[in-house]
Amino acid sequence: MELVLALLLVFGAFSNTNKERKIEDIYKDEVILDEEIVEIIRQDKKLDEPDEEGVFIKVEQMPSFQGGDLNTFCDWVQSNVKYPQVAQENGISGRVAISFVVEIDGSLSNLVVLQSPDSSLTDETIRVLKMSPKWKPGKQRNKAVRVRYTIPVYFRIQN
């Protein structure tokens, strides 16, 4: 019988301890950059400044999920992702890279799929993210702000 495993790996986003780190150092071998982040790097903008829509990538106090950090969210996603039957039957696996914004009310918005091997994996990832309980929003200068995250969700079929 085929054992199916949906593996979620997420990067710890941006640490507040070293403000001089570069995006390339943070992502190492797994480069998942949406166009906005690439443009910020090209223009040599600071990551702790908002874009035109008021969305930050790095803030003084990053958003938290159920009292934890992004890893806590990853665990929650891992426990809620179900490998789509159609993907299993067709031997489809791979990475869904998705970007989202944690809003000032703690909800998730602006879900943008950056990469996906199949629409069934995309749909499952979006389904789970839309069920997310509210986060504690990020703060910049003691004010709640919008913060963008990009995470990969891995789907692998193991025999």
C-alpha positions as CSV (number, residue, x, y, z in Angstrom):
1,M,0.0,0.0,0.0
2,E,1.2,3.4,-0.9
3,L,2.1,5.7,2.0
4,V,1.4,9.3,1.3
5,L,3.2,12.0,3.1
6,A,2.6,15.7,2.8
7,L,5.7,17.4,4.1
8,L,5.6,21.1,5.0
9,L,8.9,22.9,5.2
10,V,8.9,26.6,5.9
11,F,11.6,29.0,6.4
12,G,11.9,31.0,9.6
13,A,11.3,34.2,7.7
14,F,13.4,37.1,9.0
15,S,15.2,37.2,12.3
16,N,15.2,40.4,14.2
17,T,18.7,39.6,15.6
18,N,20.7,40.4,12.6
19,K,19.4,43.3,10.5
20,E,22.2,43.1,8.0
21,R,21.3,39.7,6.6
22,K,20.5,39.5,3.0
23,I,17.6,37.7,1.3
24,E,20.0,35.2,-0.3
25,D,21.4,34.2,3.1
26,I,18.0,33.7,4.5
27,Y,16.7,31.4,1.8
28,K,20.0,29.6,1.0
29,D,19.3,26.7,-1.4
30,E,15.5,27.0,-1.4
31,V,15.0,30.3,-3.2
32,I,11.4,31.2,-3.2
33,L,11.1,34.9,-4.0
34,D,8.0,36.6,-5.3
35,E,8.4,39.4,-7.8
36,E,7.9,42.1,-5.1
37,I,10.8,40.8,-3.0
38,V,13.0,40.5,-6.1
39,E,12.2,44.1,-7.0
40,I,13.0,45.3,-3.4
41,I,16.4,43.7,-3.7
42,R,17.0,45.2,-7.1
43,Q,16.1,48.7,-5.9
44,D,18.1,48.2,-2.7
45,K,15.1,49.1,-0.6
46,K,15.0,48.3,3.1
47,L,13.0,45.2,4.0
48,D,11.6,46.9,7.0
49,E,9.8,49.6,5.0
50,P,6.3,49.1,3.6
51,D,5.5,48.8,-0.1
52,E,2.9,51.0,-1.9
53,E,0.1,48.9,-0.3
54,G,1.5,49.3,3.2
55,V,2.7,45.7,3.4
56,F,6.0,44.9,5.2
57,I,8.3,42.0,4.8
58,K,10.2,42.5,8.1
59,V,9.0,44.3,11.2
60,E,10.1,44.9,14.7
61,Q,7.6,42.4,16.1
62,M,6.8,39.7,13.5
63,P,3.2,38.2,13.5
64,S,2.7,35.2,15.8
65,F,0.4,32.2,15.3
66,Q,-1.3,30.7,18.4
67,G,1.4,32.0,20.7
68,G,4.2,30.7,18.4
69,D,6.1,31.8,15.3
70,L,6.0,30.8,11.7
71,N,7.0,27.2,12.6
72,T,3.9,26.9,14.8
73,F,1.9,27.9,11.7
74,C,3.8,25.3,9.7
75,D,2.9,22.6,12.2
76,W,-0.8,23.7,12.0
77,V,-0.7,23.6,8.2
78,Q,1.0,20.2,8.3
79,S,-1.7,18.7,10.5
80,N,-4.5,20.1,8.2
81,V,-3.1,19.3,4.7
82,K,-4.6,16.3,3.1
83,Y,-3.0,14.8,0.0
84,P,-5.5,15.2,-2.8
85,Q,-6.7,11.8,-4.1
86,V,-6.4,12.8,-7.7
87,A,-2.8,13.8,-7.2
88,Q,-2.1,10.5,-5.5
89,E,-3.7,8.5,-8.2
90,N,-1.7,10.3,-10.9
91,G,1.6,10.3,-9.0
92,I,1.7,14.1,-8.7
93,S,4.0,15.5,-6.1
94,G,6.0,18.7,-5.7
95,R,6.1,22.1,-4.1
96,V,3.4,24.7,-3.8
97,A,5.0,28.1,-3.1
98,I,2.5,30.6,-1.8
99,S,2.6,34.1,-0.6
100,F,0.1,35.7,1.8
101,V,-0.3,38.7,4.0
102,V,-1.1,38.7,7.7
103,E,-3.5,41.6,8.1
104,I,-3.7,44.0,11.1
105,D,-6.8,42.0,12.3
106,G,-4.8,38.8,12.1
107,S,-6.6,37.3,9.1
108,L,-4.7,36.0,6.0
109,S,-5.3,37.8,2.7
110,N,-3.7,38.2,-0.7
111,L,-3.0,34.5,-1.3
112,V,-0.7,34.3,-4.3
113,V,0.5,31.0,-5.7
114,L,4.0,31.5,-7.0
115,Q,4.7,27.9,-8.0
116,S,2.7,24.7,-8.2
117,P,3.0,21.4,-10.0
118,D,-0.8,20.8,-10.2
119,S,-4.0,22.6,-9.5
120,S,-5.2,19.9,-7.0
121,L,-2.1,20.7,-4.8
122,T,-2.8,24.4,-5.2
123,D,-6.4,24.0,-4.2
124,E,-5.5,22.0,-1.1
125,T,-2.9,24.5,0.0
126,I,-5.3,27.4,-0.4
127,R,-8.1,25.5,1.3
128,V,-5.9,25.0,4.4
129,L,-4.6,28.6,4.5
130,K,-8.2,30.0,4.2
131,M,-9.1,28.0,7.3
132,S,-6.3,29.6,9.3
133,P,-7.2,30.9,12.8
134,K,-6.3,34.5,13.3
135,W,-2.8,35.5,14.0
136,K,-1.5,38.1,16.4
137,P,-0.5,40.9,13.9
138,G,3.0,42.1,13.4
139,K,4.0,45.5,14.8
140,Q,6.2,48.3,13.7
141,R,6.7,51.2,16.1
142,N,4.0,49.7,18.3
143,K,1.4,49.9,15.6
144,A,-0.2,46.8,14.0
145,V,0.9,46.4,10.4
146,R,0.4,44.1,7.4
147,V,3.2,41.6,6.9
148,R,3.9,39.3,3.9
149,Y,5.1,35.7,4.2
150,T,6.1,33.3,1.5
151,I,6.1,29.6,2.4
152,P,6.5,26.3,0.4
153,V,4.3,23.4,1.0
154,Y,5.8,20.1,-0.1
155,F,3.6,17.1,-1.3
156,R,5.6,13.9,-1.7
157,I,4.3,10.4,-2.4
158,Q,6.4,7.7,-0.6
159,N,6.1,4.0,-1.2
